Amino acid sequence: MAATAANTSVPGRHAPMLVIGLLFFIFGFVTWMNGPLIQFVELAFELDTVNAFLVLMAFYLSYFFLALPAAAILRRTGMKRGMAIGLFVMALGALAFGQFAVQRWYPGALGGLFVIGAGLALLQTAANPYISILGPIESAAQRIAFMGICNKVAGILAPFALGMFVLHGLGDLKAQVQAADPAARNALLDAFAARVHLPYLGMALVLAALGTWIVRSPLPEVRAAEANASAAQARGAGLRAYPHLWLGVLCLFLYVGVEVMAGDAIGTYGRGFGLPPDETKFFTSFTLSAMLAGYVAGLVAIPRHVSQSRYLAGSAALGVLLALGAYFTSGYVSVGMVAALGFANAMMWPAIFPLAIKGLGRLTEIGSALLIMGIAGGALVPQTFAILREHVDFQFAFAAIMVPCYLYILYYAVLGHRVGRTD
């Protein structure tokens, strides 16, 4: 039975929120595996930093290429079945990555990550607008904050899971590899690469099981054309009539870039100070712990005490201050500043997404797809950092990227989300 935000009772929204919360847990676990995975591929495939960061490039670029096809799929399947298909695609990608990693064929492993990202693009294109319009759009950030808590709890667990099953003894292994002759070196690296196979096989089975369960779950359909309409929609306006959406796409692109920089690149940032690999492999969890705290704060504050846009503005300003703080400090203090960016970043997606899709009505799915394409910022911004740090001081490279990104997010929070809107 279909349901809209307008006619779904509050009790009726609880079950769908729990189901979507589970999906956001999956998003978090798979996505935040990428940070420690950089250290895995760097050793297993004997890569430099620039090539190791292709993990992020392959994963996040899939959103750019697959978001619009995902919107077309969702128009035919509906959001519920589309989410299930996304989980099945992710399962195939996890199988591929595990197999090619064991074979130590890096292009194939990157292809597996691209397929995982493709499944996530379909899931995200459905789940984000779904939860945004399941209730009043003005309180969407609060609902997305709950999703973010599910996401970041999984993200905190992911590095520890990978560290326990795959990256344990990383520092000692690096020393052994450096001291070994070519034959022993290959044997050590083959055994290390094989550690990833069983965890990714298990992940594939779980994802496939969840996809089957979603199809049979009581998750209602939500009709965006009815739940998120505006006066412009009544006039039959196209996407060009919504400049706040296009500005939001750029905002989300930059936001995902700084989120990935603070979360997945923090290990590389810490190694710039000479900190040991057996410590840096857990740094992503520190950022995600800060994000979890930020989500709790946002859940309490929005919309009861502050609006989505004002909270976003405060978060962006805090991001500027912390990025500058990281530049002007060093060692563990500087790493702590980067981890604290997780708190500043936490409520950015929950605020940007509903602000950007507000009033799109029948165009909500395509607008959502454009925003999901902005996730490509997670590929390009960190890769820019990886290249830039080869030529200039890594702290300067970090600040030179992060500060302008946060300043644009601040602009969108104050002015950009209102451009072209009459409501």
N, C-alpha and C positions, 0 to 999 in steps of 0.2 A: 504493500500500500504506500503510495507516494505521500510525502509530507513536505511542507514548506516551513520556512522560518516563521511565517505569519500564523500558521495554524497548528504548529507543534507546541504542546504544553511543556512547561518546564520539566515535570517528571519524565515526559516522553523523550527529553533530550539527554537524560542521564546515560541510558544504555548506549546510544550512538557515540556519546563522548568517550565512554570507556573503550569501545571498539576502536575508535580513531586514536585514542591514547595509546593503545597497544601498537597500532601502526607507527605512531611517532616514536615509540620505544625502538621499533625495528629500524626506522630511519636513523636514529641516533647511534645504535650499535654498529650498523654497517658503515655509516658515514664517518664516525670518529675513530674507526679502525685505521683510517688513512694516515694519521699522524705517526704512530709507531710503525706502520707499514712502510713508510719512507725509509726508516732505519733497516727494516728487513730486506728490502730490495737493494739497498745500497751495499749490503754485505753479500747477500745471496747471488746477485748478478754482477757484483764488482763494478759499481757505478760511481760517478762523481755526483755532487749535490744537484747540479742542473738536471742530469738525466734521472736521478732518483725522484725529483719533483714532478716528473712526467706522470707519476701515480695520481697526483692531483689534477694534472692536465687531462688525462684520459677520463677520469671519473667525472669531473665537473663539466667538461665540454659536452658530454653526452646529454646533459640537460639542454644545452643550446640547440643541438641537432634534433632532439626527440620531443621537445615540449610541444611544438605545433602539431606534429603527428599524434601526440598523446591527446591533444584537444579534439582532433578528428575522431580518434578511437572512442573517446568518452561520449561524444555526441551520438555514436551508434550503440554503445554498450550501456551507457549510464554510468554514474560514478561508482556504484557498488561493484559491478562486474569488472569495471576498469581497474579498480584497486586490486582485485584478485588476479587479473592478468599481470599487473605490475609485479606482484609477489612471485608469480611463476617465472617471469623473465629474470628477476633477481636470482632465483634459484639456479637457473641455467648459467648465469654469469658467475656465481660462486663456484659451481662445478668446474667451469672453464678456468677460472683463476687458479684454483687449487691444483688442477692437473698441469697447467703450463708452468706454474711455479716449481713444481716437482721436477719438471723437465728442464728448468732454468732457461726457458725461452721467453725473454722479456717482452717482445711484441705480443705474443699470445697472452701473457699475463695481463698486459695493459688492455688487450681486447676483452678479457674477462671483466676487468674493472669497468670498462666502457659499457658492457652489457648490464652489469649491476646498476650503473648510473642510469641506463635507459629505463630499467624497471622502476627505479626511484623517481624518474621524471614523470612517468605515468601515475605513480602513487601520489606524488606531491601535487601534480596538476589537478587531481581529484580531491585530495584530502584537505588542502589549504582553503580553497573556496568553500568546500563543504562545511568545515567547522566555522568559517567566517560568517556564513549566512544561515547557520543552524539556529541562531538567535539574532537579536538586534545587532546591527553592524557597529553601533557605537560601543558595544561591550565585547566586540570580537577579540580585541587584544587580551582580554581576561581569559577567554576560552583558549586562545592560542598559547597563552602563558601556561595553562594547565598542560597543553600538549608539549610545550617546551620542557616542562619538568620531567615528563615521561621521556622525552628525547635525551635530555642531558643526564638523567640517571643512567640510561643505557650507555651514553657516551663516556661517563666516568668509569663504568664497568669494562668497556671495550679495551682500553689500553692495558688494564690489569689482566684481562683474559688473554690477550695476545702476548703480554709479557710473561705470563705463567706458562702458556703452552708452546710458545714459539721463541720468544726473545730471552728466555732465561739464560744467564751466563754469557750475555752478549759481549761484555768487555773482555773476558777471558778468551772467548772464541776468536775475537778479532786478533788478539795477540798470538794465538796458536796458528791462525791462517797466515799471518805475516811471517812467522818463523818457519813454516812448512815448505817442503819442496813441492814442485808442481803437482805430482801425483797425489801426495797427501793433502795438498791444498784443495784439489778438486773433490776428493773424498769427503773432507770436512764440510765443504760448501754444499755438496749434494745431500749430505745428512741434515744439514741445517735447513735447506730449502724444503726437504721432505716433511719437516715439522708442521708446515702450514696445511698439508693436505687434509688431515682428519678434521681440524676445526672448520675448514671451509666446506667439507662434505657434510658435516653436521649442520652447518648454517643452511646449506641448500635444502636439506630434508625438512628443517623447521620452516623455512620460507614456503616450500611447496605445501606443507600441512596447513599453514596459516591461510594460504590462498584458497584451499578447499573449504576451510572453515568460514572465510569471509563470504563465499558464495551462498552458504547455507545459513548465515547469521541473520538476525532480525533487523539489520541496518536498513533504515528507510531511505528512499530516494529524496533528494531535495531539488526543487525546480528553481534554478537561479533566476530565470526570467520573471518569476513572480516575487521572489524574496528580496531582490536587490535592484529594483527598478528605480528610475528617476524621471524627471520631467523631460530630459533630453531623449530618453528612451521612448517616451510617448510620442516624440516627433520622429522616431525612426532614425536617430543619429547614428553615424558610424564611429569607428574608433578615433578618427581624427578630431572628433568633438570632445575628446577627453585628454587634454594635455597633461592633467595630473597623473594619468596612467603612465604616459611615456616618461615623464620625469621620475615616476616611481620605479620604472624598470631600471633606469640608470642608478637610482638610489639603492635598489636591491642588489644590483651588480656590485656596487662598491661595498655595500654592507657584507655580502657573502665573502668578498675578498678579504676584508679586515677580520671577519670571524674566523676564516681559515688560517689567516696569518697568525692570529692569537692562539688558535687551537692546534693546528697541524704543524705549523712552522716553528712553534716554540721550542721543540727539541733541537732543531738546527740552530736556532737563535742561542740557546744555552750552550751548545757545543762551541759557538764562537768565542765564549769565555774560557774554553778548555775544560768545561764540566764533564764528568765521566758519563759514558753512554748508558751505564746501568742506572743512572739517575735520570738522564734526559728522556729516556723512553717513557717515563711516567708523567712528564710535564703536562701533556695534553689533559690529563685528569685534573690537574690543578686549575687550568683554565675553565674546564667544564664544571668544576665545583663552584667556581665564582659565578658562572652562568646560572647554575641551579639557584644560588642565593638571589641572583638578580630576578629570576622568574618568580620566586616566592614574593619578593618585594613588589613586583609589578602586579602579581595576582591580588595582593592586598590593596594596592594604591589605585588601580584602574578598574572602572571609571569612577569609583566612589570619591576619591580625593583629587584626582588629576586626570585630564583628558589624555587620549592616546598620543596626540600630537605634542603636547607639552612634555610628557614623559620622554618621548623620542628626542625632543630638543635637549633635555637635561642629560640624557644618555650620550648624545653626540658630543656635547661639551665636555663631559667626563672623559670620553674617549680621547679627545684632543689633549687634555691634561695628563692622562696616563701615558699616552704615546710620547709626549715630551719628557715625562718623568723617566721613562725607560731609556731615553737617549742621554739624559744628564746623569744617570747612575750607571753602575756596572755590577757584574757578577750576579749573585742570587737576588740582590735588591732589584736589579733591572729586570731579571726574569720574573720576579714577583709582580712588577708593574705590568708586564705583558700578560701574566696570568689574570691580574685584576681587570684587564680589558674584557674578560668574560662577563663580569658584572655589568659593564657599560653596554656590551653587545646584546645581553640577554633579551631585552624587550624591543629590540629594533625590528626584527622580522615580524613579531606579533603586532607592531604598530604600523609598519610600512605596508604590509600586505592589505589589510582592510582599508587603509586610507587610499591606496592606489586603485582598488577595485570598486570603491563606493559608487553606487549609481549606475553600474554597467549593465544591469538587467540581463537581457538575452545574450549580451557580449561577455558575460562573466567568465565563461570557460575559456574563450580566446584571450581575454585579458589576463586571466590566470596563467595561461600558457606563456604569454609574453613575459610575465614576471618570473616564471620558472626558468625561462631562457636566461634571465639575469643571473641565475646561479652559476653561469659560466665565469663570473667574477672569481669564483673559488679556484678556477684553473689559471686565469691570466694574471691576477694580482700576485699570488705567491710565486709564479714563474718569473714575473718581473723582478721580484725580490731575489730569487735564486740567481738570476743573471747579473743583477746590479751589484750584489755582494761580492762578485768576482772582481769588481773593478774599484769599488769604494768601500769604506768602513761599513761593516754589516749593521751597526747601530744607526749610522746615518741613513743607510739604505732603507731600514725599517721605518724610521721616523718620516723620511721624505715621501714614503708611500702612504703611511697611515694617516698623517695629519690632514692632507688635502681630502682624503676620503671622508673622514669624520666631519670636516667643514661642509662638504656637500650634503651629507646627511642632515646636518644642522639646518642648512638652507631649506631642504625639503620639509623638515618638521615645522619650520616657522612660516614659510611662504609657498614652497613648491606644491604641497598637496592641495592648495586652494586654487591654483591656476586653472582657469576655465570653468570652475564650478560655480553654480548659482545657488546651491542649497545652503 
